[in-house]
Amino acid sequence: MKKTFLFKIGLLLLLLLSLLGCEEKTGVATLRLRMNPIPQGVRTLSPEGQGLTITGYTVSGEGPNESTFSVSTNSSQVEINGLTIGTWELEVIGYNQQGTPIAQKTLSHQLTSRNNFLEVLLTDLVGEGGVDIGFYWNEPDFPNISFVLELKSQEGSYEVVKSGVTVNPATASARYQATLPCGSYEIAFSLYSQDEKLAGGVEALRILDNCSTSGNITIVVNKETAEPTGLKILSNVVEPVEGVIEGLPDVIPPNTETTVSFTRTRGGGAKNLQIAWYIDGSYRGESNPFSFSTHTGTHRIDALVQTELLGSVGTVSKTFRASFEATDGEPYQVFSVSDGDKDSNENLFWLTNLKDFKFLPDGRLLLASSKGLQLCEIRRDSLQVVNTFTSSGGDVDIDQYPTAGVTNIIVDSFENIICTTAKELGILVFYRYDSANGTLEKIKAYGPSGARWGSTTTNSVIDPLYKTYIIADGVDKKAYFGTYSDVSISDPMTIYLADYLYPLAAPSSIALTPDGSRLVVTSPSNNSFHSYVVIRDNPIYLALGIESNSSISSELGSGPYGSFVLGSLAQLMMEDGLHLFTLGGGVTDWTHVHKISGGSSQVYDLCFNSAMTKEWIIGGESDSVIASMDLYNGTPTGYTTFPPLTAFQGRVIDSSPQGNFLAVGSTNQLKLFRIGDN
């Protein structure tokens, strides 16, 4: 909609004829002008010391017989006597208090005794002025910084500024210097690092003739900054719109819909508001109220507000945080993806028959599905595919990525070594992980034909201190161990798993204490678990001394299907939930202490933070439940459950090394939860 200056100038021409009884002839008249300026208000990024209110006028004209006049006035009414009847070329200019021209209009008017009123709309802005704006983000360490500036006149569209912009990454600053035609503008800025947008915003800009508009803008990059909610408005005709953004607290939950609105308190005339909303400098919509969601971090919301009147553009800005803090400690879902979905780069997620996943030391997530291994990273609370690795189908010795049937992943975070196990195929593989390039390089692989176990195995475990791996046969009472490094893997050596009283039958899983001193083997086929003391005569050899054989009461249901051992405490995953056992002084003295989990559903997986002070659990059937506990010297306390995950059967859970994310997976779906802001 076209915006126009709405100054109304009433022109009253009274033609006094001195000759009675004659036709109208060339004569003179008195021109009365009445001017009605509308008051102005506060502006944003306008020339310092310059008002935008029109307080004075000049009216000049050229008429018949080279007649001219010129009048300057601060009054709302002026009379010009003795104007010759005929065609007049008129010019009206409005000035601010400092004498700077604001707006003008030139027009032609045929002055007669009957055509003695003229309405003039000032639609032209006067001249050009300079702009000099500094942008500062106070973080010089961001790599590969780029700064994008866009400019939009009130009647135009956004265009990227290609000249006049200088960027200085060393001082975390940029500067825009240019000469622009007078008028109102919107200036949008965006800051990027390695093509990832860090921050952005929108400001209103006003240019006056022969004046310099200057200012400094601080760009907030994921840091909390006190920023008032108040309208900064530009207008050179109507009283400025003033108002507030309502409904936006300082902290909101991440990736959840929040509704805000702009409320006008005064100004703008009797015209409808046009509001454009921006988040971090990106356009998001025009409705009022306006709903949006955004990822974890510090953000800026801008509302560009205007009416149909020229010069009425203004911005309202506020910083806020999307934070886990707003969830009161409850894991907050920020992302969900199903098999067949694609990331923002159109890469397909591999979630068919998802079996396991682990966070890597750099915060990336390695997934194991029937399609192979897939490396993903978290960007702004969303997953992006980094790389994929799949089997060529050959023998494990020559296959670059023997990924078939992987059921378990373990990670040595000190050496960036990854070990995968395919329990149903009896395949054990070691990879070296290159974080910089997002690649895996096979160090060595063992299968049933090249190793000493049968066609099925348990999961594998590692001791990062001694660089030792252990795996057990899925049928025989044998375990195998060896050493590993980032360049070589020693062939497995056999250890017999002794038992008595309660036989060791078809072991399904093994667990090693964090200090590597105790190994626990579970046998759900006969409801038993067996513990062994790890004996080391030298760094590359170990023996297993039987410590306890325990049968579990049938009252606890079938199992155990997995275990976690810390010191003399064991958590066993049974059919009806998670149970705590403690080891006493006797040979078979693993004693049931109590049930840890609530309800009667099976617990499928558990994970811990890096300090081993927080435990997360996934259990339940059709509607899985996430639960958490605190650990004090290995003893779990404060079991807390969170709302069920509707129609989601979670089977795998893991927490990030930074303690800020939980990942929960079903057979074909993955959910990402925030548990911290870092």
N, C-alpha and C positions, 0 to 999 in steps of 0.2 A: 504494500500500500504506500502510495507516495506521501512523503512527509513534507509539509510546507510551513514556512513562517506565517504566523497568523496575526501579524501586526495589521490592524485596521486603521486606515487613514481616511477620515471623512473629508471630502473636498466639496465645499459649498461655494458656488460661484453666483454672486448677485450682480447682475448686469443692470446698471442704472442708465437709462436713456434720457438724455437732456432735451432731445428734439421731439416735441409732441406731434402726433399725427403722421410720423414717418415710418417706413419699413425699417427692420433691423439692419444696421450698417456696422462697419468696423468701428469698435469703440474700446473702452477699458472696463475692467471689473475688479472687484476685490475677491481674492482667494482666501477662504478660511480653511485651515487645516486643523484637524483634531486627531491626536495620536494616543493610542491606548496600550502602552507596554504592560506586559504581565511580569510580576516579580520572579526572580531567579533564586537558586539555592546553592548548596555545596556541590562541588564537582570532584571528579577523580582525574589525576594526571592531566592537569591543565596548567597553563603558564603561571608561574609564581608571580603574585602581585597583580594579577589581571582578573578583573571581574568579568563575569559572563552575562551580567544583566545589562540591558540597553537602558541607558539613562539620558541620552541626548540624541539629537537628530540634526541632519542637514538636509534641506530640500532645495534643489536647484532646477532650473529649467531654461530652455531656449525656445523662443516663440517667433511669431511673425515679425518681419522687418528686423531680424537679428536682435530682437528683444531678449533680454536675459534677466534672471534673478537668482539670488542665492541667500538662504536664510538658515541660521543656526539657532537652535532653541533647546532648552531643557524643560520647557513647559509642555503641557499636554494640549495647548491650544495656541495657534498663531494666525495672524491675518497678514495677507500679502496684497497690498493695494496696487491698483493701476496696471493690471495685466491686460494685454491686448487680446481681444477675442480672436480665436483662430486655433491652429494646431500647435500644441506645446509638447516638446520632448522633456519629460520629467525624470529626475533621479532622486531617490530617497535613500539615505544611508543612516543606519543606526549605530551608535558608538557606546562603548562602556564608559565607566567613570574615568578610566585612564586615557580616554581618547582613542582607543583602538577600535577600528571599524569591525562590527560584528556581522551585519547583514545589509543587503542592498536590493534595490529594484529599479530598473529603468523601464519606461513605457511611454507610449505616445497617446495624447488625449486631445480630442477636438472640443475646445472650450466654446460654449454658446450660452445664451441666456436660459436655454431649456436643459442643456446637458451640463449641469453645474455640480454634480456629485461624482466622486471617484473613489472606488475602493482599491487599495493597493495591497497586494500580498507580497511580502519580502521573501522571495524564494531562493535568492542567490547569496552564497557565502563569499566573503571578501578575502582575496589574496591567498598567501601561503605562509607557512611557518615551519620552524624547525622542531625536531623531536630528538631527545637524547635520554635514553632509558638504560639503566644498569640492571642486570639480573645476577643474583648471587645465591649459590647453593651450599657454600661453606663446607664442601666435602671434596677436596682435591684428589682423593685416592681412587675415585671411580675410573675404571679403565675404559678406553675408547669412547670418550664422551662426545656426543653430538647434541646440538641445540637447534631446534626448529622454531621459527617465528612465522606466524601468519597474520595478515592484516585484512580487515574488512571495513569498507566504508558503509555508512548507514544504508545506502541504497544498493550496495554491491554484494559480492560474495567473497568468501575467504580466498586469499591468494598467498602462496608461500613467498616470503620476503627473500629475494636473491641477492640484494646488495645492501650495504650499510650495516651488516651484522658482523661483529667480530667475536670470536670465542677464545677464551684463555683458560684451558683446563688446569693449568698450574695454580691459578688463583681462584679456581672454581667460580668463574664469572663470565658474563657475556655482555655486550653493549650494542645498542641499536641507535644509530645516528642517521638522520635523513631529513629532507625537506619535503613536506606534504602539502597538498591543497587544504585550505581551511575546511574544517568540518568535524563531525563526530565519527569515531572509529572504534572498532573492537580489535583488540590485539591479543592473540592466543599464542601461548608459548608452551613448548614441550621439551623435556630433558631426557636423553637416552644414554644408556651405557651398554655397549655391545649389542645394540639394536633392541634392548629391552627398555621400555619406558619407565623412568623413575618417578617423574612428577610432571605436573603441568598446571596451567591455569589460564584464566581469561580476565582481561582488564578493559575498562573503557578509557578512551583517549580523546582529548579535545585539542584541536589546532586553531590558533588565532593568527591573524595577519602580522607578519614581522615580529613574532614572539617565539620564544623557545619553550617547548613543553618538556620538562625533565622530571625524572624520578628514579627511585630504586625499588626493585621488587625482590623480595626474599623468597626463594623457592624451597619449600619444605620437602626434604627427602626422607621419608619414613622416620620423622622425629616429631615429637609432640611440641606444638607451639601455640601459645595463647593467641587466638585470633578472634576479635570481636565479631559478632554477627550484626552488621549494620550496612545500610545501603550507601554506596558512593555513586553519585548520579551525575550525569552530564546532560545539560539541556541549555539551549540558548533561546528558547521561546517560552515554554510553559514552566510553571512552578515544578521543581523536580519531584519525582516520585520518591517517597521515603517509606521504609517498611522493614520487616525482619523475616528471616527464615525461622520457621517454627517446626517443632517435632523432631529435631536432630540433637540428641544428647552428645556429650563429648566422647563417649565410648559406646559402640554398637557391636553386636555379634558379627563375625565375618560371614560373608556369603549368605546372608539372610535378608529378606526384603524389609526395607525401612522406608517409611512414608514421611515426606516433608512437604511443607507448603510455604509459599510466600504471601505475606499479609501486608497490604499497603496501609500505611497510616495517614498519608497525606500526599498531595501533589499529583501532577500528571494531567490535570484537567478531567473533564467528564468523558474520559476515553478508556476503552478496555486495554488491559495490560497484555503485552506479548512477552512471554517468559521462555527463555531457552536455558536448559540445565546442562552443566558440564561437571564431570568427575575427573579430576587430575588433567584437565584440559581437553578431555574427549567429550564430544557432544553425546547426550544421553536421552533427551526428550524435551517436550514442551508443555506437558500437562501440569495442571495445578489443582489439587495436590499431585506430587510427583513421587513415584516409588522406584527404588534402586537397591542394588546390593553390590558389594565389592569385597575384595580379598583382604587378608590380614595386613595391617600396616597403617601408617599415617597417610591421610588423604586430604584433598581440598575439594570442596564443592563450590561451584560458582553458579549464580543465576544472573543471566543477562536480561535486564528488564527495560522495556520501552513501550511507548504508546505510538500512535500513528503520527505524532507530531515530530517534526524534524528536530534533531538534537536531544531527544529524550532518552538516549541510551545510558544505562547504568549497570553496575555490577555489585552484587552482594557476595561475599566470600566468607567461608568458614573452614577451618581445619578440624578434623575429627579422627578418631582411631577406630578401626575395626579390630577387635581384640578378643582373645580367648577369655580375658578378664571379665567380659560381660556375660559369660555363660555360667558363672559361679562354680567353676571346677568341673563341669560336665563335659565330656568329649563332644565336640561340636562338628557335625558332618559338614565338610566344605566341598567334597567332590565324590561323585559316584560314576562308575563306568561299567558297562556290560560287554560281554563278548560280541564282537562285530562293530562296536563303536570306534570312532576315529578321534584323534587329537586335533588340535587347531591347525596342524600342518598336514592333515589328511592321512596321517599314519594310523594303520589299523592296530588296535590293542589285541594282544594274544592272551585270551582268558579262557580258551576252551579247555575244560577239565583242569582248572587251576589247582595245583597241588601244594605249592609252597611259595614263599617269597621272603626276602630278607632285605633290610636296609643296609646299605654299605657305609663305610666310614665317611664318605663325602656327602651323605644324605640321599643318594640315589636309591632306587628300589629295583631289585633284581627279581623277576617273576619266572616261575617254572610252570609251564602248561604243556599240554600234549603237542603244541606246535613248536616248542623249544624254549629257549631262554630269551627274555626280553628285558632290556635295561631302560628304566624310565627315570625322569627327574621331576621334581616338584617346582613349578613356576607359578607364583601367585596363587597358591592353593589349588592348582590343577596339575594333573600329570601330563607330561610330554614324553613321547617315545624318543630315546636317544639312539638305541641300536638293538638289533635282533640277531640271535645266534641259533641255528638249527642244524640238525644232523644231516649228513650226506647219505646215511644209511649203510656205510661201510663198517668194517671191523673197528672196534674202539681204539685199536692201536694206530690206525691211519685216519680215522674220522677226526676232522679238525674240531668239531663240536659234538661229542657224543651226548646229545640232549634227550634221547628217547627215554620216556618213562620216568623222568626225574621226579622224585617224591620229597626230597629233603635238600636244603641248602644250609651250609654253615660257612662262617666268614672269620678269618683271622684278620682283625682290623689293624693289627700292628704291621703286618707284612703285605696287606692287600692281596691275600690269597683266598680263593673261593673253592670250596669242595662241594660237589653234588653227589647225591646217591640216588640210584634207581633201585629201590628195594625189590620190586617184583622181577627185575632183570639181572640183579646182582652186579651192577655197574657202579664203579667209584671213579670220579674224575677230579683232578686238581687243575685250577686255572690261575694264571697271574692276571690281576686286574690293573689296567692302565686307566687311572681316573682322568688324566688330562685328555685322552683321546676317546674315552668311553668304549674301550675294547677289552676282550678277553683273549688270552693266549693259553692254549692247553700246555700244561707242563707234563702230565702223564695221566693215563687212564688204565683201569683194571676192570676186566670182565670175568665171567665164570670160567672161560677157557684159559685165561692167562693168569688167574690168581688161584687161591687155594680154597675158596668157599664155593658153595653150590650155586644154584640158579636164583636163590633168594637170600636176602640179607636183612639185617636191621638197618636203622639209620647209622650214620657214622658220627663220631665226636672227635674233637681235637683239643689238645692241651697247648695253648699258644706259648706257654713258658718254655716247655721242653720241645716244642715243634713236633709233637707226636700225634698220630691219628690212630683211632681204634674203630673197628667194625666187627660185628658178630655174624656168624652164619645163621640163616633163618631156620635151619633144621637141626644141625649138629651142635653139640656143646663145645663150640670152638669160637674163639675171638682171634682177631688178627690185628697186629699193630705194626707201625713203621714210623719213620721220620720224614719230614718234608721241609723244603725251603722254597725260595722263589725261583730256583733253577733246577732242582731235582727232587725226586721222591724215592725213598728207599722201598724195596719190595717188601710186602707184608710177611711177618713172621707169626707163627701159630702160638696161641696160648689156650690151654684147655680150661673150660669153665667147670670147676668142680661143683658138685651138689650132694646133698644128703637130706634125709627126712622128707623134703619136698622136692621132687625132681624138677630140673630145668627142662621145660618142654616147649619147643617152637618159640623161641624168644622173638618178640616183635619190636622192641625198642631198647635202647641203652641211654644212660645219662651219666655224665661225669661232673663231679663237683667243680666249682670254679677254680679251686686250687689244685685240681688234678689228683687228689689223694684217694678218692673213692669212686668206684664204678658200680652202677645199679643196672640190673637187667630185669625187664618185666616179661612175664609169660601169661598173657590173658587166657591161654588155652586151658590152664589148670589153676587160675587165680593165685599166682605166686609171684614174688619178686625176690631177687637175690642180690646181695651186695658183696663187693670184693674190695680189699685194700690194695691200692696200687703200690707195688714195691719197685724201687729203682736202684739197681746196682751201679748203673752208670747212665749218662744222659741218653744213650741210644738203645738201652735195653730195659724192659720192665717185666714184672711178674704180677700175677693176680692171686692174692691170698684170700680164700673164702672167709667171709666175715659173718654172714647170716643168710639163712634160707627161711622165708616166711610165707605162710599161706594166709590168704585174706578171707575173712568171714564172708560167707555167702549172703549175709544180710546187706552187704554193701553192693551187691549186684556183681555183674561180670566186670572183668578188668584185671589188673590195671592196663590201660591203653597207652600210657606214657607217664613220665615222672620228671620231677625236678628235685635235686638233692643239694642242700647247702649245709655243710658240717654234718651233724648227726640228725638233721631234720629232712624228711622226705615228703613231698607232696605227690600224691598218686591220683591219676585221673581215672575214676571209676564210672560205672554205668549211671549211678545216681548223683554224681558230682565229684568235687575235689575234696580229698581227705588228707589229714596231716598225720604222719607217723614219726616216732622218735626212736632212736637206737639206744638201748640200755647196755648193761654189762654182760648179758648172757649171749650165747652163741646164736640163738634164734630170737633175740629179744627186740625185734622191731615191734613197737607197741602202738596201737591205734590211739591217737589223742582225741581227735574230734573231726567232725565234718566242717570244712571251711566254707564251702559255697552254700548258697541258699537254694531252696526248691529241690526238685528231684531229677533235674535234667543233667545229661552228661556234659562235662567240660571237655572241649576238643583241643584247645591250645592255650598256652600262656606265654607271656614275655615279660621282660624286666627293663628298667632304665639302666643306664651304664653304671650307676653307683650301687645297683642292687638294693635300692631302698623303696622302690615302687614296683608293684606287680599288676599286670593287666591280664584279664581272662576273657575268653569267648566261649559261650556255652548256649544251651538251649536247642530247640528243634526247629519248628517252622518259623518262629519269630525269635531270632537269636538275641542274647543279652550280653552286653559288655559290663564287666565288673572290675573293680580295682581294690587293691589292698596296699597297706604300708608294711614294710619289712623292718623289723628291729632284731638285729643279729640273726637273721634268717627266719624269725617267727612272724607269720602273717597276722596282722590285726586290722580292724576297721574295714571289714568286707562291705563294699558299697556297690549297689547295682544301679544301672541307668536305664532309661526307657527302652523297651524292646525295639529291635529293628524289624519292622513289619515285613512279612513275606521274604525274609532274608535268612538263609541258613549258613551262618558263619562257621568256618572250619579252621581258619588260619588267622593269627594275629601277630603283629610285630610293631615295635616302637622305634622311632628314629633315634640315632645316637645323640642328637641335640636335644632330645626330650620334648619336641614340639609337635610331632605327628604320631598318630596311630593309623596303621593300615589293617583292614579286616577284609578277608576274602571268603567267598563261597566257591562253588564249583565253576561258576562262569561270570562272577561279578566281583568288583573290588570297590570298597568304600574308603575314603580318606577322612580322618578326623583331626581337628586341632586339639592339642592338649597343652599348648604353650604358644607364646608369641614370637620367640626368637627364630 
